[in-house]
């Protein structure tokens, strides 16, 4: 680990899982070369003040437009080094994202989720007869409910079948969920996106936002709080995310984030984009 790099694990479940992100304090030199020597995600700080943060995000092989995991890691690092506002504007890839500090965790605004009913044959992906919806902020995802946590964990994705179903329904990803979960989670889910370049993702902020919209549609959001916790159940890489929501006339407005904790031993590997 170099002196200008700090490594964080974002959205860990207990003491493991989540995504590892290298945070670099500057954006000088060949960023792709620097990222190739770091973690699966690397984020470079181009500039920062009390209310704004400018970032460049890379995998070991290419620059990404944006990443919520990278933003949460960078915000956590920045707030440990200087005083910052509880409301931040994060600039990545030519876009600006709103972030807020909530209970010691950074959450990013995902937007207002809209949900529609959909009919499709789910037998090719092994989920025949299960309830389903489409949900979107920008990109639409197919959302399917299964009976319980055991069924969720046992599900085996078929990338080709999921891709064909997404094309048939005009969606870009698949979210499979069930209410409840470990450590008193409000909902558990898995996120699949062969059309997005990954089979399964470990921590998916926007796809979770889409799921929260569905929970609002079917009346499964908490009524005594505007917060919930979600357990993402990718095998071998569990994550825990925090959601703040507001039900509006147009849909459900959602913010998603969670913890980022220091990770002492960076390693080189590859992960999917979020």
N, C-alpha and C positions, 0 to 999 in steps of 0.2 A: 504494500500500500504506500503510495506516495504522500508527501506531507500536505499536498493540496487536494487530496481526495478523501472523502468520508463515505463509508458504505452503510446503507440502511436496508432493513428488511421491511417492506411495506405490507400492511394488512396481515400480519402473522396471526395464526390461530394458536393461542397459548404461546408456547416457546418455539414453534416451528412453522414451516409453511410460508405463505405469502410470496412476494417477489423481491429479489435483491436489486438494489439500485446504487450505482456509484455517483456521488455528487462531487463535482469539481468546482472549486471556488472561482475559477476564471474560464474564459473561452478563448484562450490564446493558442496559436499554433495549429497543427493538423489535428482537428478534433476527431476525425474518423480513426486516425492512427492511435490517438490516446484512448478512444473508446474500445478499440480492439484489444487493448491490454487490461481492460477493466472487467466490469460485471455484465450480465446479460442486458441491462439497461444502464446507460450513462447519461447524466444530465449536467450541462455546463452552464454556469451562471454568467450571463452577459452583462447584467446590471441589476441593481437592487437599491431600493430605498425603503422608507417606512411603510409605503403603501403599494409598491409595485415590484414585480420580479420578472426579469426577462431571461428566458431559458432557451437552450438548444438541446435536443434530445436525440440520442443515437443508440442503435444496437451495435454489436460488433461488426456489422457489415453494411449498415446504411443509416442515413439520417431519417428520423421519424418526424411527422408533422407535430404530434403532441402525444402526451402520455399522462394520465392521471396519477399513476404510480410514481412517475418521475417528479411530477409537480408536488405531490405530498411529501416525498423524500426531501426535495429541495426546500420546501417551506419549513419542514421540521428542522433541517440544518440551519436555515437562515435565522429562525426564531431562537436558536441556541447560541447564535453568535452576535445578535444585535436586537434592539427593540424594534418590533414591527406592529402594525395595526392588526386588530382581530379580523378586519375585512381587507383582503388583498386582491389586486388585479395581477393575474399571471399571464404573461405573453409567451406563446409558443407557436412556432410555425405560421406566423402571420395572423393568429387569432388571439383574442383576449378572453380569459376565463376568470370568473369571479370565484374567490375562495373565502371561507370563513373558518375561524377557530371555534370549535364547539366541544366543550368538555375536555380540552387538551388534545383534540384531534382535528386535523384539517379536512374540511369537506369542500368539494368543488361542485358548482352548480351544473347540473346536467340538462336543465330545461324543463319544459312542460311535456309530459308524456300523454299521448293520445292512444286510445285502445279501440280495436274493432273486433267483432266476432268474425270467425273464419271457419270454413268447412274444408277439410282435406283428408285424404287417406293416409293415416299414420302407420299403417301396417308395414310399409317398407323400412321404417326406422324402429320397428318393434314396440310401438306405443299405440296400437290400434284401440279406438274407443275412448281415448283419454280426452278430457276437456282441453280446448285450445283457443288462443286469441293471437292477434297481431298487435304489437305495441311499438311505438317509435317516439323518439325526439327528432332525429334527422333520418337515420337509417332504420327501416322496419325490421323487427325480429319476430319470429314465431315463438310463442310461449305455450308450454304444455305442462299440465299438472299430473303428477303421479301419486300413488296412494300413500306412500310413507317413505321414511328415510332409507329403509332397507332396499326398496325398489329404486330409489334414486342412486344409491351407491352401487347397486348391481348393474345399472344400465351400461351397456357396451355400445359406443357410438360406431356407426358405419359412415365414414366420411363421404363416400360416393352417394349413399342413399340420402344423407342429410343435404348434400348439395343439390340433388335432384328435387327434393321436397322444397328447399328454399327457392329454387327457380320456379317451381310450380305455383308457389304461394306469393311470389314477388317479395320475398324476405331475404335478408342477408345473413341471419344467424338463428340458432336454436337455443332456447332457454328451457331447461327441464327443472321443475321445482316441486317442493312439497312443504306444507306448513310445519313450523317448529324446527327443532334441530338441537345439536349438542350445545352444552353450556348456555341453555335457555335462549338460544337464537329464535327469532320470530319466524324466520323462513330459511330454508336450505335450498341451494340450487347448483346447477352445473351449466356451463356456457360453451357452446360449440359453434365454430365458424369456419368451416372449410372454404367457403367463398371469400372469407376475409384473410385467408392465408394461414390459419391454424385449425387443428382438429378440436382441441379443447384448451381453454384459457384458465389460468389459475386465479386471476383477480380482475373482474370485468365491471368497471364502474357504470358505464353506460348501459350495458345489458342488464345489470341489476336495477338501474333506474326504470327500464322498460318493465321489468317484473313488478316493481312497486306500483306502476300504473295499473297493471292487471289486478294486483291485490286491492287497489282502490275500486276498480270496476266491479269486483265480486264481493266487496264488503268485508275484506279480511285485513284492513289496516287497523292498528290500535286506535281506540277512541279516547283514551285517557292521556295520550302523549303524541307528539309529532315526531318521535324518534323510534327507530327499530334497528335491530342488528340482524345481519344475514351471514350465514355460513356457506361459503363457496366450497364445493366438495370435489375438486379435481383430485383424483387418486394420487397420493404421495405429496401433494402440495396444497393442503387446506388453507383457506384464508377466512378472515373475519372482517366484515365491512360494516360501517355505520351509515345510516340513512336518516336524513331529515326531510320531511315531506309536508306539503301544504295542498289540500284539496281545493281546487278552484272550479269555476264554471267551465273552463276550457279543458280541464284534465287535472293531473297531479303534478305539481312542481316538485322537483326532486334534487337534493344535494347528496352526494356520495363521497365517502372518504374513510378514514380510519387511522390507526396508529402507524407510526414508522419508528422502528427501534434500531439502535446501532448494531452493526454486524461486524464482528472483529476479524473475520477471515474471508476476504474476497476470493472467489474462484471464477474461472472462465467457463461459461457454458452458454447454451442458447435457450431462449424462451419465445413464446408467441408474443405478438403485439397485443396491447389492450385497446 
